[in-house]
Structure formats: C-alpha cells, structure tokens
Amino acid sequence: MDILQQLYETVLERKGEKREGSYTCYLFEQGTDKILKKCGEECSEVIIAAKNGKNEETVLEISDLLYHLTVLMVNEGIDLKDVEAELDRRHGKTGNLKTFHKVDKNT
C-alpha cells in the first residue's frame, strides 16, 4: 500500500472516531470552513517556500498541503481512487495546451 493510501485510510478512520488530542479529529469537528482555510494557508506556504528556493521547506509544505487536501477529500466523501482515476485519465493526454488556455470572457 502506498503512503497516500495509508494517509487516506488513517484520515478516514479519524473521521469515524473522536480521539482526544487528534488534530485530524479537530479539523473534522471544526468543519468545512476550517479545512478549506487550512488548505488555502498550506497552498500559500508551498508557493512562498518554492519562491524562496528552499527545497527542503517546500517538501515540508507540500506534505502539509497533501495532508490537508486528504482531510478535505474525506470530509467531502471523495475517494482517493476517484482522484487517482482522474490523474490516470489525464496521464495519457497530450496536445491539449490550446484548450487548456482557452479563456471564457464571460467570467
């Protein structure tokens, strides 16, 4: 089992139990807004670390972001296998740069 699957299963377990002192349980208790706030904070921290060219710090921040995104996935009922399937679907795509950069001027 890979580490992302292990992380997902651990977070899923925490959602079903109230473990005192568990940060994951705390996030679930606080709800979606708190989880989204943490995802945003961690994303910003990844950007800053990468901009500063500090790979070791960037790895730490990416790990924090992946953890918080996993909490969000579990909170929203999104299975890791669905994300893996979407990434697998995209893996074979090439030559879609033109459609990727298409701008909707109405938004």
C-alpha positions in Angstrom: 0.0 0.0 0.0 1.4 3.4 -0.9 1.8 6.2 1.6 -1.1 8.3 0.1 -3.4 5.4 0.5 -2.2 4.9 4.1 -2.8 8.6 4.8 -6.3 8.5 3.3 -7.2 5.4 5.4 -5.9 7.0 8.6 -7.8 10.2 8.0 -10.9 8.2 7.2 -10.6 6.3 10.5 -10.2 9.6 12.4 -13.4 10.9 10.9 -15.3 8.0 12.4 -13.8 8.3 15.8 -13.4 11.0 18.4 -9.8 10.8 19.5 -8.8 13.4 22.1 -5.7 15.4 21.0 -6.0 14.4 17.4 -5.5 17.3 15.0 -7.4 15.4 12.3 -10.4 15.0 14.6 -10.2 18.7 15.5 -10.4 19.6 11.8 -13.5 17.5 11.3 -15.1 19.0 14.4 -14.4 22.5 13.1 -16.0 21.7 9.7 -15.5 22.5 6.1 -14.7 26.2 6.5 -11.7 25.4 8.8 -10.5 22.6 6.5 -10.7 24.9 3.5 -8.9 27.7 5.3 -6.1 25.3 6.2 -5.8 24.1 2.6 -5.5 27.7 1.4 -2.9 28.5 4.1 -0.8 25.5 3.1 -1.1 26.3 -0.6 0.3 29.8 0.1 3.1 28.3 2.2 4.1 26.0 -0.7 4.2 29.0 -3.0 6.4 31.0 -0.6 8.8 28.1 0.1 9.2 27.4 -3.6 9.6 31.1 -4.5 12.4 31.2 -1.8 14.1 28.3 -3.5 14.2 26.2 -0.3 13.5 22.6 -1.5 13.6 21.1 2.0 11.0 23.6 3.2 9.0 23.2 0.0 8.8 19.4 0.6 7.5 20.0 4.1 4.9 22.4 2.9 3.8 20.1 0.1 3.4 17.4 2.6 1.2 19.6 4.8 -0.9 20.6 1.8 -1.4 16.9 0.7 -2.4 16.1 4.3 -5.0 18.9 4.4 -6.3 18.0 0.9 -6.7 14.5 2.1 -8.8 15.7 5.1 -10.9 17.7 2.6 -11.4 14.7 0.4 -12.6 12.6 3.3 -14.8 15.4 4.6 -16.4 15.7 1.2 -16.8 12.0 0.6 -14.3 11.9 -2.3 -12.5 8.6 -2.6 -8.7 8.6 -3.3 -9.4 6.1 -6.1 -11.5 8.7 -7.9 -8.7 11.2 -7.8 -6.2 8.5 -9.0 -8.6 7.6 -11.8 -8.8 11.2 -12.9 -5.0 11.6 -12.8 -4.6 8.3 -14.8 -7.1 9.6 -17.4 -5.1 12.8 -17.7 -1.8 11.0 -17.9 -2.4 9.9 -21.5 -3.5 13.3 -22.7 -1.2 15.3 -24.9 -1.6 18.2 -27.2 -4.4 19.9 -25.2 -2.5 23.1 -24.4 -4.7 25.1 -26.7 -7.9 24.1 -25.0 -6.3 24.4 -21.6 -5.6 28.1 -22.2 -9.0 28.9 -23.6 -10.4 32.0 -21.8 -14.1 32.4 -21.1 -14.5 36.2 -21.4 -17.9 36.0 -19.6 -16.3 35.1 -16.2 
